[in-house]
Amino acid sequence: MATAEEVAKAAERRDVRDRWLLSAPALLVIFLAATGPLLIVLIYSFLTPGPYGDVKWQFSPDAWLSVFMERDIFDDTLSLAAAHVTIFWRSIKLAVVTTIATLALGFPTAYFMATRSEKTRDLWLFLITIPFWTNLLIRTFAVLQIIRNEGIINTILLKLGIVSAPVQILYTDTAILIGMAYVYLPLMVLPIYASMEKLDFRLVEAGYDLYATRFKVLRKIIFPLVKPGVIAGSILVFIPALGAYVTPSVLGGGKNMMLSNLIELQFGQGRNWPLGSALSITVMIIVMVALLAYVRNAGKSGVRHG
Protein backbone atom coordinates (compact mmCIF):
# COMPACT_ATOMS: atom_id res chain seq x y z
CA MET A 1 0.00 0.00 0.00
CA ALA A 2 1.54 3.32 -1.10
CA THR A 3 1.94 5.94 1.57
CA ALA A 4 0.52 9.45 1.28
CA GLU A 5 4.04 10.81 0.73
CA GLU A 6 4.69 8.42 -2.16
CA VAL A 7 1.34 9.30 -3.74
CA ALA A 8 2.16 13.01 -3.46
CA LYS A 9 5.59 12.51 -5.05
CA ALA A 10 4.06 10.48 -7.90
CA ALA A 11 1.47 13.20 -8.48
CA GLU A 12 4.20 15.83 -8.52
CA ARG A 13 6.22 13.82 -11.06
CA ARG A 14 3.13 13.47 -13.28
CA ASP A 15 2.50 17.21 -12.97
CA VAL A 16 6.09 18.02 -14.01
CA ARG A 17 5.88 15.55 -16.91
CA ASP A 18 2.56 17.02 -18.09
CA ARG A 19 4.02 20.54 -17.97
CA TRP A 20 6.99 19.50 -20.09
CA LEU A 21 4.67 17.76 -22.58
CA LEU A 22 2.45 20.84 -22.82
CA SER A 23 5.42 23.19 -23.28
CA ALA A 24 7.23 20.89 -25.74
CA PRO A 25 5.57 22.37 -28.90
CA ALA A 26 6.44 25.93 -27.79
CA LEU A 27 10.01 24.91 -26.95
CA LEU A 28 10.32 23.23 -30.35
CA VAL A 29 9.11 26.38 -32.13
CA ILE A 30 11.55 28.52 -30.11
CA PHE A 31 14.40 26.18 -31.01
CA LEU A 32 13.55 26.09 -34.71
CA ALA A 33 12.72 29.79 -35.05
CA ALA A 34 15.48 31.24 -32.87
CA THR A 35 18.20 28.78 -32.00
CA GLY A 36 18.13 27.08 -35.42
CA PRO A 37 19.02 30.16 -37.49
CA LEU A 38 21.69 31.18 -34.97
CA LEU A 39 23.22 27.73 -35.23
CA ILE A 40 23.28 28.03 -39.03
CA VAL A 41 25.00 31.43 -38.79
CA LEU A 42 27.55 29.97 -36.37
CA ILE A 43 28.27 27.06 -38.74
CA TYR A 44 28.57 29.42 -41.74
CA SER A 45 31.19 31.46 -39.86
CA PHE A 46 33.57 28.47 -39.95
CA LEU A 47 33.14 27.72 -43.67
CA THR A 48 34.75 28.98 -46.88
CA PRO A 49 33.01 31.70 -48.95
CA GLY A 50 31.66 30.68 -52.35
CA PRO A 51 32.64 32.52 -55.54
CA TYR A 52 29.13 34.01 -56.04
CA GLY A 53 27.90 34.17 -52.48
CA ASP A 54 26.74 31.19 -50.43
CA VAL A 55 29.40 28.99 -48.81
CA LYS A 56 31.63 26.04 -49.61
CA TRP A 57 31.38 23.25 -47.07
CA GLN A 58 35.06 23.38 -46.22
CA PHE A 59 36.20 24.26 -42.70
CA SER A 60 38.09 27.56 -42.47
CA PRO A 61 38.74 29.94 -39.54
CA ASP A 62 39.55 32.80 -41.95
CA ALA A 63 36.21 34.53 -41.37
CA TRP A 64 36.90 34.91 -37.65
CA LEU A 65 40.43 36.02 -38.40
CA SER A 66 39.09 38.64 -40.81
CA VAL A 67 36.87 40.23 -38.17
CA PHE A 68 39.81 42.26 -36.86
CA MET A 69 42.66 41.21 -39.16
CA GLU A 70 43.33 41.26 -42.92
CA ARG A 71 45.82 39.53 -45.21
CA ASP A 72 48.09 41.43 -47.56
CA ILE A 73 47.28 40.51 -51.17
CA PHE A 74 50.98 40.36 -52.08
CA ASP A 75 52.87 38.63 -49.26
CA ASP A 76 49.91 37.16 -47.31
CA THR A 77 51.01 38.80 -44.05
CA LEU A 78 48.46 39.66 -41.38
CA SER A 79 47.74 43.20 -40.25
CA LEU A 80 45.02 44.96 -38.31
CA ALA A 81 41.83 45.52 -40.35
CA ALA A 82 41.68 49.28 -39.84
CA ALA A 83 38.31 49.63 -41.60
CA HIS A 84 36.63 47.00 -39.41
CA VAL A 85 38.15 48.40 -36.22
CA THR A 86 36.94 51.88 -37.19
CA ILE A 87 33.40 50.60 -37.81
CA PHE A 88 33.40 48.67 -34.53
CA TRP A 89 34.61 51.74 -32.66
CA ARG A 90 32.08 54.00 -34.38
CA SER A 91 29.21 51.60 -33.62
CA ILE A 92 30.09 51.17 -29.95
CA LYS A 93 30.85 54.89 -29.54
CA LEU A 94 27.56 55.99 -31.11
CA ALA A 95 25.60 53.37 -29.13
CA VAL A 96 27.17 54.57 -25.85
CA VAL A 97 26.71 58.28 -26.68
CA THR A 98 23.11 57.61 -27.78
CA THR A 99 22.47 55.88 -24.45
CA ILE A 100 23.96 58.83 -22.54
CA ALA A 101 21.98 61.36 -24.63
CA THR A 102 18.68 59.53 -24.15
CA LEU A 103 19.40 59.22 -20.41
CA ALA A 104 20.11 62.96 -20.17
CA LEU A 105 16.81 63.71 -21.92
CA GLY A 106 14.77 60.80 -20.60
CA PHE A 107 15.53 61.12 -16.87
CA PRO A 108 14.06 64.65 -16.43
CA THR A 109 11.19 63.71 -18.74
CA ALA A 110 10.33 60.67 -16.61
CA TYR A 111 10.67 62.78 -13.44
CA PHE A 112 8.32 65.39 -14.87
CA MET A 113 5.76 62.71 -15.77
CA ALA A 114 6.01 60.99 -12.37
CA THR A 115 5.44 64.27 -10.49
CA ARG A 116 2.26 65.15 -12.38
CA SER A 117 -1.19 64.40 -11.00
CA GLU A 118 -2.58 60.92 -11.55
CA LYS A 119 -5.14 62.30 -14.01
CA THR A 120 -2.52 63.77 -16.35
CA ARG A 121 0.11 61.00 -16.08
CA ASP A 122 -1.78 58.80 -18.52
CA LEU A 123 -1.90 61.66 -21.02
CA TRP A 124 1.87 62.20 -20.84
CA LEU A 125 2.46 58.45 -21.12
CA PHE A 126 0.21 58.41 -24.17
CA LEU A 127 2.18 61.24 -25.78
CA ILE A 128 5.50 59.46 -25.17
CA THR A 129 4.25 56.33 -26.96
CA ILE A 130 2.92 58.15 -30.05
CA PRO A 131 6.20 57.80 -32.03
CA PHE A 132 5.82 54.01 -31.83
CA TRP A 133 2.70 54.34 -33.99
CA THR A 134 4.82 55.43 -36.95
CA ASN A 135 7.16 53.27 -39.00
CA LEU A 136 10.86 53.63 -38.12
CA LEU A 137 11.77 54.53 -41.71
CA ILE A 138 9.22 57.37 -41.78
CA ARG A 139 10.51 58.75 -38.47
CA THR A 140 14.06 58.62 -39.79
CA PHE A 141 13.11 60.50 -42.96
CA ALA A 142 11.36 63.09 -40.76
CA VAL A 143 14.68 63.69 -38.97
CA LEU A 144 16.40 63.91 -42.38
CA GLN A 145 14.01 66.69 -43.42
CA ILE A 146 14.89 68.63 -40.27
CA ILE A 147 18.69 68.39 -40.42
CA ARG A 148 19.37 68.47 -44.18
CA ASN A 149 21.02 71.54 -45.74
CA GLU A 150 17.63 72.94 -46.79
CA GLY A 151 15.91 71.68 -43.64
CA ILE A 152 14.26 73.47 -40.75
CA ILE A 153 17.41 73.93 -38.63
CA ASN A 154 19.56 75.41 -41.40
CA THR A 155 16.70 77.57 -42.66
CA ILE A 156 16.26 79.14 -39.21
CA LEU A 157 20.01 79.64 -38.75
CA LEU A 158 20.33 81.31 -42.17
CA LYS A 159 17.34 83.61 -41.63
CA LEU A 160 18.63 84.67 -38.22
CA GLY A 161 22.03 85.40 -39.75
CA ILE A 162 23.83 83.05 -37.35
CA VAL A 163 25.52 81.26 -40.26
CA SER A 164 26.29 82.37 -43.81
CA ALA A 165 26.10 78.89 -45.34
CA PRO A 166 24.17 75.73 -44.40
CA VAL A 167 25.77 73.67 -41.62
CA GLN A 168 26.59 70.17 -42.85
CA ILE A 169 24.82 67.91 -40.36
CA LEU A 170 23.44 65.26 -42.69
CA TYR A 171 25.66 62.28 -43.56
CA THR A 172 27.78 62.66 -40.42
CA ASP A 173 28.09 60.81 -37.12
CA THR A 174 26.17 63.69 -35.54
CA ALA A 175 23.21 63.04 -37.84
CA ILE A 176 23.19 59.35 -36.89
CA LEU A 177 23.37 60.28 -33.21
CA ILE A 178 20.46 62.72 -33.50
CA GLY A 179 18.37 60.15 -35.37
CA MET A 180 19.05 57.30 -32.94
CA ALA A 181 18.50 59.51 -29.88
CA TYR A 182 15.10 60.54 -31.27
CA VAL A 183 14.12 57.00 -32.24
CA TYR A 184 15.15 55.30 -28.98
CA LEU A 185 14.26 58.03 -26.46
CA PRO A 186 10.90 56.41 -25.47
CA LEU A 187 12.75 53.19 -24.66
CA MET A 188 14.68 55.12 -22.02
CA VAL A 189 11.77 57.15 -20.67
CA LEU A 190 9.35 54.28 -20.05
CA PRO A 191 11.50 52.09 -17.72
CA ILE A 192 12.67 55.12 -15.72
CA TYR A 193 9.08 56.35 -15.41
CA ALA A 194 7.98 52.89 -14.22
CA SER A 195 10.59 53.10 -11.43
CA MET A 196 9.83 56.73 -10.55
CA GLU A 197 6.10 56.10 -10.38
CA LYS A 198 6.76 53.74 -7.44
CA LEU A 199 9.10 56.22 -5.73
CA ASP A 200 7.99 57.45 -2.31
CA PHE A 201 8.41 61.21 -2.73
CA ARG A 202 8.18 61.66 1.03
CA LEU A 203 11.83 60.58 1.05
CA VAL A 204 12.61 63.50 -1.27
CA GLU A 205 10.76 65.89 1.03
CA ALA A 206 12.67 64.47 4.00
CA GLY A 207 15.93 65.17 2.17
CA TYR A 208 14.94 68.80 1.66
CA ASP A 209 13.88 69.05 5.32
CA LEU A 210 17.41 67.97 6.25
CA TYR A 211 18.78 70.88 4.16
CA ALA A 212 20.11 68.71 1.33
CA THR A 213 20.62 70.48 -1.98
CA ARG A 214 18.65 69.43 -5.05
CA PHE A 215 21.71 67.80 -6.56
CA LYS A 216 22.38 65.86 -3.35
CA VAL A 217 18.76 64.69 -3.18
CA LEU A 218 19.02 63.55 -6.78
CA ARG A 219 22.33 61.76 -6.20
CA LYS A 220 21.63 60.24 -2.78
CA ILE A 221 17.89 59.53 -2.86
CA ILE A 222 16.24 59.62 -6.28
CA PHE A 223 18.90 58.05 -8.49
CA PRO A 224 19.69 55.04 -6.25
CA LEU A 225 15.99 54.18 -5.98
CA VAL A 226 15.33 54.41 -9.72
CA LYS A 227 18.66 52.83 -10.72
CA PRO A 228 17.01 49.56 -11.92
CA GLY A 229 14.91 51.59 -14.37
CA VAL A 230 17.98 53.51 -15.54
CA ILE A 231 19.89 50.27 -16.15
CA ALA A 232 16.93 48.67 -17.95
CA GLY A 233 16.46 51.75 -20.14
CA SER A 234 20.18 51.88 -20.93
CA ILE A 235 20.15 48.26 -22.07
CA LEU A 236 16.97 48.80 -24.13
CA VAL A 237 18.66 51.71 -25.91
CA PHE A 238 22.23 50.40 -26.20
CA ILE A 239 21.35 47.04 -27.80
CA PRO A 240 19.21 48.31 -30.72
CA ALA A 241 21.52 51.32 -31.18
CA LEU A 242 24.51 48.99 -31.55
CA GLY A 243 22.72 47.02 -34.27
CA ALA A 244 20.90 49.94 -35.91
CA TYR A 245 20.61 49.64 -39.69
CA VAL A 246 17.92 51.98 -41.04
CA THR A 247 19.04 55.15 -39.25
CA PRO A 248 22.76 54.91 -40.21
CA SER A 249 21.81 53.99 -43.79
CA VAL A 250 19.51 56.98 -44.26
CA LEU A 251 21.27 59.65 -42.16
CA GLY A 252 24.82 58.37 -42.65
CA GLY A 253 24.46 58.16 -46.41
CA GLY A 254 26.60 55.03 -46.67
CA LYS A 255 29.74 56.97 -45.75
CA ASN A 256 29.46 56.43 -41.99
CA MET A 257 28.93 52.69 -41.76
CA MET A 258 27.99 50.84 -38.61
CA LEU A 259 28.15 47.13 -37.82
CA SER A 260 24.77 46.31 -39.30
CA ASN A 261 25.71 48.03 -42.57
CA LEU A 262 29.01 46.12 -42.67
CA ILE A 263 27.20 42.80 -42.11
CA GLU A 264 24.67 43.59 -44.84
CA LEU A 265 27.54 44.49 -47.17
CA GLN A 266 29.21 41.10 -46.62
CA PHE A 267 26.00 39.19 -47.36
CA GLY A 268 25.29 41.42 -50.37
CA GLN A 269 27.95 43.02 -52.53
CA GLY A 270 30.86 41.49 -50.63
CA ARG A 271 29.56 37.93 -51.18
CA ASN A 272 31.41 36.80 -48.07
CA TRP A 273 28.78 34.99 -46.03
CA PRO A 274 31.24 33.47 -43.51
CA LEU A 275 32.64 36.91 -42.63
CA GLY A 276 29.11 38.33 -42.34
CA SER A 277 28.21 35.44 -40.04
CA ALA A 278 31.33 35.94 -37.90
CA LEU A 279 30.55 39.66 -37.59
CA SER A 280 26.95 38.83 -36.58
CA ILE A 281 28.11 36.45 -33.86
CA THR A 282 30.61 39.08 -32.65
CA VAL A 283 27.79 41.61 -32.28
CA MET A 284 25.79 39.01 -30.37
CA ILE A 285 28.71 38.46 -28.00
CA ILE A 286 28.91 42.21 -27.33
CA VAL A 287 25.16 42.28 -26.65
CA MET A 288 25.42 39.27 -24.34
CA VAL A 289 28.20 40.95 -22.36
CA ALA A 290 25.98 44.03 -21.98
CA LEU A 291 23.04 41.89 -20.84
CA LEU A 292 25.19 40.01 -18.33
CA ALA A 293 26.42 43.35 -16.97
CA TYR A 294 22.79 44.45 -16.60
CA VAL A 295 21.74 41.25 -14.82
CA ARG A 296 24.73 41.51 -12.49
CA ASN A 297 24.04 45.17 -11.63
CA ALA A 298 20.32 44.55 -11.23
CA GLY A 299 21.06 41.61 -8.94
CA LYS A 300 23.36 43.72 -6.77
CA SER A 301 20.77 46.50 -6.60
CA GLY A 302 18.12 44.00 -5.56
CA VAL A 303 20.34 42.58 -2.80
CA ARG A 304 21.15 46.06 -1.44
CA HIS A 305 17.48 47.12 -1.40
CA GLY A 306 16.18 43.76 -0.26
C-alpha positions, 0 to 999 in steps of 0.5 A: 500500500503506497503511503501518502508521501509516495502518492504526493511525489508520484502526483508531482512527477506526473505534474512536471511531466505534463508541464513538459509535454504541454510546453514541448511544442512551444520549446520546439518552435523557439528552437527552430525559429530562434536557436536554429538560425543562430546555429546556421550562422555559427556554422557558416562562420567556420566555412569557406566563402563561395565565388558568387555568395553562399558557402563552400562546405570546407572548414576555415577559420579565416572569417573569424580572423578577418573580423579584426585582421586582414591579409596582404594581397601580395605577401599574405602577411596579417595586419590589423583591419583598420576599416573593421576596427573603425566601424566597430569603434564608431558603432560602440561609440555611437551606441554609448553616446546615444544611451547617454543622450537619451538618459540625459533627456529621458531622466528629467522627462520621466521625473516630470511625468512621475510628479504630475497628477494621476489624471494627467500621467496617462496623457503624458504616457500616451504622448510618449508612446505616439512615435511608436505608432509610426514606421521607423523609416518614416521617423528617420526621414522626418529627422532627415528633413529637419537636419538636411542643408535645406531643412528646418534647422539650417533655414532658421540659422540662415534667416537669423544670420547666425551662419552664412552657409548651411551647416553640414549635419546630414551624412555625419556621425552627428546626424546618426546620433540625433536620429538614434537619440530621437528613435530610442528616447521612449525606450529610455523614458518608459522604464525610468518612469515605471521606477519613478512612479513607485518612488515614495516622494516623502523621502525626497521631502525628508531630504529637503527638510534635512537641508540637502541640496537638489543635486544631493537629493538627486544623487543620494535619494532619487537616483539610487531608488530608480537605478534599476529603471535607468539600467533597464532603459540603458540596455533597451537603448544600447542594444538596438543602437549597436545594431541599428541599420535603417538610421545609419543607412539613411542619415549616414548616407553610406559613408558612416557605416555601422556594424549592421551596414558592414554585415549587410555588405558582406551578405550582399555586394561582398559575397562573403557569407562566412565573414558576415556570419562571424561579424553577426556572432561578434555583435551578439557576443557584445550584446550578451556581455551588456546583458550580463552586466545588466543582470549583475548590476540589477542583482546587486541593486536588488540585494542592497534594497532587499 
